[in-house]
Amino acid sequence: MTFSFVARSEDGQLYGVAVASKFLAAGAIAPAAEANIGALSSQAFPNLNYRWQVLEFLRSGVSPADAVKGVTAADELRDQRQLGVVGPTGPGVAYTGSETQPWSGHRVGDGYAAQGNILVGPAVVDDMVTAWKEHRQLPFAERMVAALTAGDDAGGDRRGKQCASLLVVGPNASYFQHDDVAIDLRVDDHTDPVGELSRLLKLHRETFVS
């Protein structure tokens, strides 16, 4: 029911999760991120415990691949889950359970993971990866939204559109410099959620000059 892009900035300072779905407020369910540690999206029939469990693994020095193995091995419903993770170094890691609804799958590469389920087809994740690679000149948050937009333009969730979100974290990255959340934007119910997310990001830039 969801497609997402999870990534680490090229300088390693920022982590981000961009999510879109035909589901109310998936941005409150799927993403999690911690500065200097990593980021993830837990989706399909999500296990919400994955969010803190994966970050706990990463915090203790476990690799993203072993973190994914750790949480899925202990989960009897693992075949219904989907998960994308990035850590401080190396490629992203993803898991797509065998019982997730088609089309479902993922693509991973250096510092990113693109995944989705109940999609119109593989072009959704493929186009997210292409956009990510083609927009290296953009600021990190805008690059994340460019990737999500490409997935949306490719057809996205085959059931339709409803929500989108963007979470970006980094050390003391908030405007007020009292926490690590640089950007936390959610469009919970909208006819063009990814477009609205892009508008909100522009408004965020105008309001909180970085």
N, C-alpha and C positions, 0 to 999 in steps of 0.2 A: 504493500500500500504506500510505499515511500521510496524516494530516491534521495541520496545524500552524497556530499563530497566532504571528506575529512582531510586536512592538510597541515603541514608544518611550513612556515616561511623559510625561504632559502637561507636566511641568516640564523635560523633556529630560534629566534626570539618570540615568535608568535605561533599559536595553534588556532585552527578554526574548524568549525562544523557548519555546513550549510545544508538545510533540509527542506524538502517540499513533499507534500502528500495530499491525497484526497481523504483527509482525516482531520478532525477538529483539533487544533493546537498540538500538532505533533512536535513542535518545538519545545514543548514542556515535557516531552517524554523521551525523545531519541538522543539528543546531544549531551555530551559531558566533556569538560576540558579542564586542565589544570596547568598553570604556568610552569615551565621548566620540566614538565612531566609528560604530557601527551594529550590526545583528544580521541574521541570515539563517537560513533552513532550506533545505537542499539535499536533495531527495527524489525519489520515483519510482524510476528507475534512476539513483541519484545519482552525480554526479561529485564525489568528495570534495575535489578541488582547488578547487572553487568556494568552499569555506569560506575558505581563506586568500586566494584570488585576489580575491574580492569585497571582503574587508576591506582588502586592499592598495589596491584602487581607491579605496575610500572614504577611506582614510587620506591618499591623495594629492590629495583634493579632488574626485574624480570623483563625479558625482551617482549615486544608486542606479539610475536608469534607464539611464544610460550604462554603469554597472558590469555590469548584467544583460546589456546588449547586447554588452559586451566579452567576457564569459566564454562566452556562448552562441554568438557568431559564430565563435569559435575552436574549437568543439567539434563534431566530426563526428556525435556521437550526441545533439545538442541536442534532437532531437524526442522523445527518451525521458526528458528531464529535467523536473524541476519545481523552482521556486525562488521564495522570497519574501524580500524585503529591505526593511529600513527604515534610513534614515540620520539625521543630526542634525536635519534640518528637512524639512518637506513630507510628501506622501503616501508610503505604502509602494508598492513596485513588485513585481510578480510575473510569472512566466513559466511557462506550461504547454505542454509540447511536444505536437505533434500525434499522437504515437504513445504517449502515456501512456494507461494503461488506464482505461476508464470506470467510474463517472463521475469525470471529472477537471476541475478548474477552479479559479478563484481569485476573490477579491474584495479590493479595496484601498480605503483611505481615508486620512484624515489621521493619520499616525503608525502605521499598521498594515497588515498583509497577512495574509489568511487563504487557505489553499490546501490542496488534497487530491487524492488519486487513489485509484482502486479504492474509491470511496465508494458508499454506498447511493443517493446523489443530491445535488443542489445544496443541500438543506436543511442539510447538515452545515456548509458554509462560511457560508451565510446566517445560520444560528442562532448561529454563533460571533461574527459581526459584531454581531448584535442583542444578545447577552449582553454583549459588550464595551461597547457604548453604554449599556446599561441598568445597568451596575454601576460607574459612575464614582466612586461613593462608597467603593469598596473600595480597600485598599492595592494597589499595582501587581501584586505577585505573585499575590495572591488574585484580582484581576481577570483575570489571564492564565488562571488555573486555571478560573475561572467560564466564560470563553470556550471553553476546551477541553472542559469538562464539557457545555456546550450542544451542541457538535459530537458528542460521544459519545452524548448522549441522543437526538440526531437519527438515530442509527444508525451513525455513524462509518464505519470500514473495513468494507466489505461481507463480508470474509472472517472477521471476528471481532475479538477483542481479545487483546493480549498485552503491550504495553509502553506507558509514558508517561514523559515527562520535563519538567523545568522548569529553565531556565537564566536567571538574572538577573544583570546586571553594572551597575556604576556606579563612579565615582571613589572609591577607598578604601572600597568598600562592604562588604568582608568583615568578619565579626565581629571578627577580630583586626587589622583595618585595615592589613594588609600586602599586600593585593592587591585587585583590583576585582571579584572574584566574590562577589556577595551571597548567591546561592542556586544550588545545583547538585544537583538531586534527580533520581534515576532509578529507575524501576520497570521492570526488564528483562524479567520474565516473571511474569505474574499474571493471574488470571481476571477481575479488575476493576482494571485498571491505573490508570485515571483516578481512581477512587475512592481507591485506595491512595496515589496522588500527593497528593490532597487531604489525606489523613490525615498523610502525611509533612510536608506544608507546615505543618500545625497543630503537629506535633511540633517542627519546626524553629523555629517562633515561640516555643514554650515553652522550648526549649533555649537558643536564641540570642536573647535579648530585645533587640529593636531600639528 
